[in-house]
Amino acid sequence: METQTNGQAADPGDRERSAAGIRERTETLYRAESRRVFATLIRLLGDFDLAEEALHDAFRAALEQWPREGMPQNPRAWLVSAGRFKAIDGIRRRARFDSVEDVAEQVEAVADETAAPWDAESIEDDRLRLVFTCCHPALAPDAQIALTLREVCGLTTEEIAHAFLSAAPTLAQRIVRAKAKIRDARIPYQVPAPEELPERLESVLRVIYLVFNEGYSASSGDSLTRLDLSGEAIRLGRLLIELLPEPEAIGLLALMLLHESRRTARASPAGELILLADQDRSRWNREQIAEGSALVERALASRRAGPYAIQAAIAAVHANAPSAEATDWSEIVGLYDVLLRVDPSPVIELNRAVAVAMRDGPSAGLALIDAILARGDLQDYRLAHAAQADMYRRLDRTEQARDAYARALALTRQEPERRFLERRLAELH
């Protein structure tokens, strides 16, 4: 009979319960830590697909060994080490298909002890390296988004395809080509040097914000929002400022949190769109507003605030106003003036025009929107025509409001927005 160290007979039931508990903890560890382990394996192995295979081999080995032997003191380091040696074994098994020189070179590179540290700090740095690699400016913007969601966030190809309205095989090819470009162009797996950081950081922030926007206000489909995407973007934003606390990274996290705080109030129980002025502010998430507002102050205090920090400051004014009527629209217009100087764009002009209409009346806002559209800017932007229609509606210019709503409706692919615009048109009739 097996005995325990204290001399008492071991209870098979206890062993089974302990093994089941370890398996459950291993599954929890996979959900929480697998992308961290994966990022380190990419650094050590130098190949996305090899690292993915090694990750699954390591967790498979853990599920076999840990219930028998117990969990190691540092499970993450164990998984990294196991994955690395599984990869070396795999390369050697495939040796009969490759030249001896190629295999020797691969094994030598993977087994290089100088690349081996996997302490907690090193692994966190690896996650940041992976973000910057996926968002390298040599990759096309859509490839950056797809690769970040797949490799950093761990979303499946099908989930990403659903979010961005692509066929899964098309998206899979995009990811394959992006990985090949990283390999063939020898794009370094590292955080950029200080002199390269501004350009590279901008690319990372843009990808994170695009992912958040698709989650916060889906570009099409039956749902107004995609919580999985906005949640992943916020998680990436937190990771970024933890490892690289630049003012614009702080500003972006603040902006995402302040927008996210309004999520539950943006739609009715039936999924109908509710405008900002009509939302029940008691349903806004006060913890996210407090955290976002504190981050805004931190970013602005640096005196190096960029577009994300300024947009976050605008969102903070909205979030901290007790009602739409009590909103400080003069401050918002002033912040948009600053934003236009820093990052001029027709969309920012449109947002400023809406704020001017709230401060000075619909005639003032309509004049600005008409000027933007007359230039030819935003002719295919649904929100520009919706804003113009709202100004016409408020001014009782019914026929023009109907035309503008119809134009906005023709450009809208998201079902809750379509239903909202259809209701506005019906009210005019």
C-alpha positions as CSV (number, residue, x, y, z in Angstrom):
1,M,0.0,0.0,0.0
2,E,1.2,3.5,-0.8
3,T,1.9,5.6,2.3
4,Q,2.2,9.3,3.0
5,T,5.3,10.8,4.6
6,N,3.7,10.9,8.0
7,G,3.2,7.1,7.9
8,Q,-0.6,7.1,7.4
9,A,-2.1,5.3,4.5
10,A,-2.8,7.5,1.6
11,D,-6.5,7.9,0.7
12,P,-7.1,7.2,-3.0
13,G,-10.1,9.6,-2.8
14,D,-7.8,12.4,-1.5
15,R,-5.4,11.8,-4.4
16,E,-8.2,11.9,-7.0
17,R,-9.6,15.1,-5.5
18,S,-6.1,16.6,-5.4
19,A,-5.4,15.6,-9.0
20,A,-8.8,17.0,-10.1
21,G,-8.0,20.2,-8.3
22,I,-4.6,20.5,-10.1
23,R,-6.2,19.9,-13.5
24,E,-8.7,22.6,-12.8
25,R,-5.9,25.0,-11.6
26,T,-4.0,24.2,-14.8
27,E,-7.0,25.1,-17.0
28,T,-7.4,28.4,-15.1
29,L,-3.6,29.0,-15.5
30,Y,-4.1,28.4,-19.3
31,R,-6.8,31.1,-19.5
32,A,-4.8,33.6,-17.4
33,E,-1.2,32.9,-18.5
34,S,-1.0,31.2,-21.8
35,R,-0.4,34.4,-23.9
36,R,2.4,35.4,-21.5
37,V,4.0,32.0,-21.9
38,F,3.5,32.2,-25.7
39,A,5.2,35.6,-25.9
40,T,8.3,34.3,-24.1
41,L,8.3,31.2,-26.3
42,I,8.3,33.4,-29.4
43,R,11.4,35.2,-28.1
44,L,13.2,31.9,-27.4
45,L,12.1,30.1,-30.5
46,G,11.9,33.0,-33.0
47,D,8.9,31.6,-34.8
48,F,5.1,32.1,-34.2
49,D,4.0,28.7,-35.3
50,L,6.7,26.8,-33.5
51,A,5.9,28.8,-30.3
52,E,2.2,28.0,-30.6
53,E,2.9,24.3,-31.0
54,A,5.3,24.4,-28.1
55,L,2.7,26.2,-25.9
56,H,0.2,23.5,-26.4
57,D,2.8,20.7,-25.9
58,A,3.8,22.3,-22.6
59,F,0.3,22.5,-21.3
60,R,-0.4,19.0,-22.5
61,A,2.7,17.8,-20.5
62,A,1.5,19.8,-17.5
63,L,-1.9,18.1,-17.5
64,E,-0.1,14.7,-17.6
65,Q,2.6,15.4,-15.0
66,W,1.3,17.8,-12.5
67,P,-1.6,15.7,-11.2
68,R,0.9,13.0,-10.4
69,E,3.8,15.1,-9.2
70,G,2.1,18.3,-8.0
71,M,2.3,21.8,-9.4
72,P,5.8,23.3,-9.5
73,Q,6.6,26.3,-7.4
74,N,6.8,28.5,-10.6
75,P,4.3,27.1,-13.1
76,R,5.0,29.8,-15.7
77,A,8.7,29.1,-15.8
78,W,8.1,25.4,-15.9
79,L,5.8,25.8,-18.9
80,V,8.3,28.0,-20.7
81,S,11.1,25.5,-20.1
82,A,8.9,22.5,-21.1
83,G,7.7,24.3,-24.3
84,R,11.3,25.1,-25.3
85,F,12.5,21.6,-24.9
86,K,9.5,20.2,-26.6
87,A,10.3,22.4,-29.5
88,I,13.9,21.2,-29.7
89,D,12.6,17.6,-29.6
90,G,10.2,18.4,-32.5
91,I,12.9,20.0,-34.6
92,R,15.0,16.8,-34.1
93,R,12.1,14.5,-35.0
94,R,11.7,16.4,-38.3
95,A,15.4,16.1,-39.0
96,R,15.0,13.4,-41.6
97,F,13.1,15.9,-43.8
98,D,15.7,18.6,-43.5
99,S,19.4,19.0,-44.1
100,V,21.7,18.2,-41.1
101,E,23.1,21.8,-41.3
102,D,19.6,23.3,-41.1
103,V,18.6,21.2,-38.2
104,A,21.8,21.9,-36.3
105,E,21.4,25.6,-36.8
106,Q,17.8,25.5,-35.6
107,V,18.6,23.5,-32.5
108,E,21.5,25.7,-31.7
109,A,19.4,28.9,-32.0
110,V,16.6,27.5,-29.9
111,A,19.0,26.0,-27.3
112,D,20.9,29.3,-27.0
113,E,21.2,29.8,-23.2
114,T,21.9,33.5,-23.6
115,A,18.2,33.9,-24.7
116,A,16.8,31.9,-21.9
117,P,15.8,34.1,-18.9
118,W,12.1,33.7,-18.0
119,D,11.7,35.5,-14.7
120,A,8.5,37.5,-14.2
121,E,10.0,40.8,-15.4
122,S,11.4,39.2,-18.5
123,I,8.0,37.6,-19.4
124,E,6.2,40.9,-18.9
125,D,8.7,42.5,-21.2
126,D,8.1,39.7,-23.7
127,R,4.4,40.6,-23.9
128,L,5.3,44.2,-24.8
129,R,7.8,43.0,-27.4
130,L,5.0,40.9,-29.0
131,V,2.6,43.9,-29.1
132,F,5.3,46.0,-30.9
133,T,6.1,43.1,-33.3
134,C,2.5,42.6,-34.3
135,C,2.1,46.4,-34.8
136,H,5.3,46.9,-36.8
137,P,4.8,49.6,-39.5
138,A,6.1,47.3,-42.2
139,L,2.8,45.3,-41.9
140,A,-0.4,46.6,-43.4
141,P,-2.8,48.1,-40.9
142,D,-5.5,45.4,-41.2
143,A,-2.7,42.8,-40.8
144,Q,-1.6,44.5,-37.6
145,I,-5.1,44.4,-36.1
146,A,-5.6,40.7,-37.1
147,L,-2.2,39.6,-35.8
148,T,-2.5,41.5,-32.5
149,L,-6.0,40.0,-31.8
150,R,-4.7,36.5,-32.7
151,E,-1.3,36.4,-31.1
152,V,-1.5,38.9,-28.2
153,C,-5.2,38.5,-27.3
154,G,-5.6,34.9,-28.2
155,L,-8.8,35.3,-30.1
156,T,-9.6,32.7,-32.7
157,T,-9.5,33.4,-36.4
158,E,-13.3,32.9,-36.5
159,E,-13.9,35.4,-33.7
160,I,-11.7,38.1,-35.4
161,A,-13.4,37.4,-38.8
162,H,-16.8,37.8,-37.2
163,A,-15.8,41.1,-35.6
164,F,-14.3,42.6,-38.8
165,L,-16.7,41.1,-41.4
166,S,-14.0,39.1,-43.2
167,A,-14.3,35.5,-44.3
168,A,-12.3,33.3,-41.9
169,P,-10.1,31.8,-44.7
170,T,-9.3,35.3,-45.9
171,L,-8.3,36.5,-42.5
172,A,-6.3,33.3,-41.8
173,Q,-4.3,34.1,-45.0
174,R,-3.7,37.7,-43.9
175,I,-2.3,36.4,-40.6
176,V,-0.1,33.8,-42.4
177,R,1.3,36.5,-44.7
178,A,2.0,38.8,-41.8
179,K,3.9,36.1,-39.9
180,A,5.9,35.4,-43.1
181,K,6.7,39.0,-43.5
182,I,8.0,39.2,-39.9
183,R,10.2,36.1,-40.6
184,D,11.4,37.0,-44.1
185,A,12.1,40.7,-43.3
186,R,13.7,39.7,-40.0
187,I,11.6,42.2,-38.1
188,P,13.2,42.3,-34.6
189,Y,11.2,41.0,-31.7
190,Q,11.9,43.9,-29.4
191,V,10.7,47.2,-28.0
192,P,12.0,49.9,-30.2
193,A,14.9,52.1,-29.3
194,P,14.0,55.5,-27.7
195,E,14.5,57.4,-31.0
196,E,12.1,55.0,-32.8
197,L,9.5,54.9,-30.0
198,P,7.2,57.8,-31.1
199,E,6.5,56.4,-34.5
200,R,6.2,52.8,-33.3
201,L,4.1,53.7,-30.2
202,E,1.7,55.6,-32.4
203,S,1.1,52.4,-34.5
204,V,0.5,50.3,-31.3
205,L,-1.9,52.9,-29.9
206,R,-3.8,53.2,-33.1
207,V,-4.4,49.4,-33.3
208,I,-5.5,49.2,-29.7
209,Y,-8.0,52.1,-30.3
210,L,-9.3,50.5,-33.5
211,V,-10.0,47.3,-31.6
212,F,-11.7,49.2,-28.8
213,N,-13.9,51.2,-31.2
214,E,-15.0,48.0,-33.0
215,G,-16.0,46.6,-29.6
216,Y,-17.6,49.8,-28.3
217,S,-19.6,50.6,-31.4
218,A,-19.6,47.7,-33.9
219,S,-19.3,48.9,-37.5
220,S,-22.1,46.5,-38.5
221,G,-24.2,43.6,-37.4
222,D,-27.0,43.0,-34.9
223,S,-25.2,44.2,-31.8
224,L,-24.4,47.8,-30.8
225,T,-21.2,46.6,-29.0
226,R,-18.8,43.7,-28.7
227,L,-17.7,43.4,-25.0
228,D,-14.9,40.9,-25.9
229,L,-13.1,43.3,-28.2
230,S,-13.4,46.4,-26.0
231,G,-12.4,44.3,-23.0
232,E,-9.3,43.0,-24.8
233,A,-8.4,46.6,-25.9
234,I,-8.6,47.8,-22.3
235,R,-6.5,44.9,-21.1
236,L,-3.8,45.8,-23.7
237,G,-4.0,49.4,-22.7
238,R,-3.3,48.4,-19.1
239,L,-0.4,46.3,-20.1
240,L,1.0,49.1,-22.2
241,I,1.1,51.7,-19.5
242,E,2.3,49.2,-16.9
243,L,5.4,48.6,-19.0
244,L,5.6,51.9,-20.9
245,P,3.9,54.7,-19.0
246,E,4.0,57.3,-21.8
247,P,1.4,60.1,-21.6
248,E,-0.4,59.1,-24.8
249,A,-0.7,55.5,-23.6
250,I,-2.1,56.8,-20.4
251,G,-4.5,59.0,-22.3
252,L,-5.7,56.2,-24.5
253,L,-6.5,54.0,-21.5
254,A,-8.3,56.9,-19.9
255,L,-10.3,57.4,-23.1
256,M,-11.3,53.8,-23.3
257,L,-12.3,53.5,-19.7
258,L,-14.5,56.7,-19.8
259,H,-16.3,55.5,-23.0
260,E,-16.7,52.0,-21.5
261,S,-18.2,53.4,-18.4
262,R,-21.4,54.3,-20.4
263,R,-21.8,50.9,-22.1
264,T,-24.8,49.6,-20.1
265,A,-26.7,52.8,-20.6
266,R,-26.1,53.0,-24.4
267,A,-28.8,50.5,-25.3
268,S,-32.3,49.6,-24.0
269,P,-33.1,46.0,-22.8
270,A,-34.4,45.4,-26.4
271,G,-31.0,46.5,-27.8
272,E,-32.2,49.9,-29.1
273,L,-29.7,52.8,-29.3
274,I,-29.9,55.5,-26.6
275,L,-28.2,58.8,-27.3
276,L,-25.9,60.3,-24.8
277,A,-28.3,63.1,-23.8
278,D,-31.0,60.5,-23.0
279,Q,-29.0,58.0,-21.1
280,D,-29.7,57.1,-17.5
281,R,-26.5,58.3,-15.9
282,S,-27.1,56.4,-12.7
283,R,-26.2,53.3,-14.8
284,W,-22.7,54.7,-15.7
285,N,-19.8,52.9,-14.1
286,R,-18.5,55.3,-11.5
287,E,-15.3,53.3,-10.8
288,Q,-14.3,53.4,-14.4
289,I,-15.1,57.2,-14.5
290,A,-13.0,57.8,-11.4
291,E,-10.1,55.8,-12.8
292,G,-10.3,57.3,-16.2
293,S,-10.5,60.9,-14.8
294,A,-7.5,60.3,-12.6
295,L,-5.5,59.0,-15.7
296,V,-6.6,62.1,-17.7
297,E,-5.1,64.3,-15.0
298,R,-1.9,62.3,-14.9
299,A,-1.5,62.5,-18.7
300,L,-2.3,66.3,-18.8
301,A,0.1,66.9,-16.0
302,S,3.0,65.6,-18.1
303,R,2.7,68.6,-20.4
304,R,3.1,66.2,-23.3
305,A,-0.5,65.4,-23.9
306,G,-1.4,64.3,-27.4
307,P,-4.7,63.5,-29.2
308,Y,-5.7,60.6,-27.0
309,A,-5.2,62.5,-23.8
310,I,-7.2,65.5,-25.2
311,Q,-10.0,63.2,-26.3
312,A,-10.0,61.6,-22.9
313,A,-10.3,65.1,-21.3
314,I,-13.4,65.7,-23.4
315,A,-14.8,62.4,-22.4
316,A,-14.1,63.2,-18.7
317,V,-16.2,66.4,-19.0
318,H,-19.1,64.4,-20.3
319,A,-18.7,61.6,-17.8
320,N,-18.5,64.0,-14.8
321,A,-21.5,66.2,-15.8
322,P,-24.7,65.4,-13.8
323,S,-26.9,65.8,-16.9
324,A,-26.6,66.8,-20.6
325,E,-27.9,70.3,-19.7
326,A,-25.3,70.7,-17.0
327,T,-22.4,69.8,-19.3
328,D,-19.8,72.5,-19.7
329,W,-20.1,72.8,-23.5
330,S,-17.8,75.8,-23.6
331,E,-15.0,73.7,-22.1
332,I,-15.7,70.9,-24.6
333,V,-15.5,73.3,-27.6
334,G,-12.3,74.7,-26.2
335,L,-10.8,71.2,-25.9
336,Y,-11.8,70.5,-29.5
337,D,-10.1,73.7,-30.6
338,V,-6.9,72.3,-28.9
339,L,-7.4,68.9,-30.5
340,L,-7.8,70.4,-34.0
341,R,-4.5,72.1,-33.6
342,V,-2.8,68.9,-32.5
343,D,-4.5,66.5,-34.8
344,P,-6.6,68.2,-37.5
345,S,-9.3,66.1,-39.2
346,P,-12.8,66.4,-40.6
347,V,-14.2,64.0,-38.0
348,I,-12.9,66.2,-35.2
349,E,-14.3,69.2,-36.9
350,L,-17.7,67.4,-37.0
351,N,-17.5,66.6,-33.3
352,R,-16.7,70.2,-32.6
353,A,-19.6,71.4,-34.7
354,V,-22.0,69.2,-32.6
355,A,-20.5,70.7,-29.4
356,V,-20.9,74.3,-30.8
357,A,-24.6,73.4,-31.6
358,M,-25.1,72.4,-27.9
359,R,-23.4,75.7,-26.8
360,D,-24.7,78.2,-29.4
361,G,-27.8,76.5,-30.9
362,P,-28.5,74.3,-34.0
363,S,-28.0,77.1,-36.5
364,A,-24.4,77.6,-35.5
365,G,-23.7,73.9,-35.6
366,L,-25.5,73.4,-38.9
367,A,-23.4,76.1,-40.6
368,L,-20.2,74.3,-39.6
369,I,-21.5,70.9,-40.7
370,D,-22.7,72.3,-44.1
371,A,-19.2,73.7,-44.7
372,I,-17.5,70.4,-43.9
373,L,-19.8,68.5,-46.3
374,A,-19.6,71.3,-49.0
375,R,-15.8,70.7,-49.1
376,G,-16.5,67.1,-50.1
377,D,-15.2,65.8,-46.7
378,L,-17.2,63.1,-44.9
379,Q,-19.7,62.6,-47.8
380,D,-19.7,58.9,-47.1
381,Y,-19.6,59.2,-43.3
382,R,-23.0,58.3,-41.9
383,L,-22.5,60.3,-38.7
384,A,-22.0,63.5,-40.6
385,H,-25.3,63.2,-42.4
386,A,-27.0,62.0,-39.1
387,A,-25.7,65.1,-37.3
388,Q,-26.8,67.4,-40.2
389,A,-30.3,65.7,-40.1
390,D,-30.5,66.4,-36.3
391,M,-29.7,70.1,-36.8
392,Y,-32.4,70.3,-39.5
393,R,-34.9,68.5,-37.2
394,R,-34.2,70.9,-34.3
395,L,-34.8,73.8,-36.7
396,D,-38.1,72.3,-38.0
397,R,-36.6,72.1,-41.6
398,T,-38.5,68.8,-42.1
399,E,-37.9,68.1,-45.7
400,Q,-34.1,68.6,-45.4
401,A,-34.0,66.6,-42.2
402,R,-35.7,63.7,-44.1
403,D,-33.2,63.8,-46.9
404,A,-30.3,63.9,-44.5
405,Y,-31.6,61.0,-42.4
406,A,-32.2,59.0,-45.6
407,R,-28.6,59.5,-46.6
408,A,-27.3,58.5,-43.2
409,L,-29.6,55.4,-43.3
410,A,-28.2,54.4,-46.7
411,L,-24.6,54.4,-45.2
412,T,-25.4,52.6,-42.0
413,R,-24.7,48.9,-41.6
414,Q,-25.3,48.4,-37.9
415,E,-28.8,47.3,-37.1
416,P,-29.4,49.3,-33.9
417,E,-28.3,52.5,-35.6
418,R,-30.5,51.7,-38.6
419,R,-33.6,51.2,-36.4
420,F,-32.8,54.5,-34.6
421,L,-32.6,56.4,-37.9
422,E,-35.8,54.8,-39.1
423,R,-37.6,55.9,-36.0
424,R,-36.3,59.5,-36.5
425,L,-37.6,59.4,-40.1
426,A,-41.0,58.0,-38.9
427,E,-41.3,60.8,-36.3
428,L,-40.8,63.4,-39.1
429,H,-43.6,61.9,-41.1
